């Protein structure tokens, strides 16, 4: 029986996180009071800038996760295809997951303010760069 690489396990968890990040936004929007005469929020979504701040942040956190998940996932699949997983890719995947969870929680709750949130996001970018290096090093 072949072992399941940690990098792919982390990618699976990230995919579940990304697939679930719609929940805070939808829960927040559905709890807003209905304004008479306003269009249905599921037919025509509200302007995110007019929503309560935490709902807008939840939407942005979801978009930010997707911005980094897609390239990271492609790089992990390329490293897997090239049979190039190493200790570096193992720890990079784990750190990336931790950074993405911290970024989402920090963004939605607003505790990760300047300069912390951009540093967390940049850390995710560095993880993508390391995984890209692993593609070329394989």
Secondary structure, DSSP 4 states (H G I P E B T S, - for coil): -----HHHHHHHHHHHHHHHTHHHHHHHHHTSPPPTTPPPTTTSPPPGGGS-HHHHHHHHHHHHHHHHHHHHHHHHHHHHHTT---HHHHHHHHHHHHHHHHHHHHHHHT-S-TTHHHHHHHHHHHHHHHHHHHHHH-
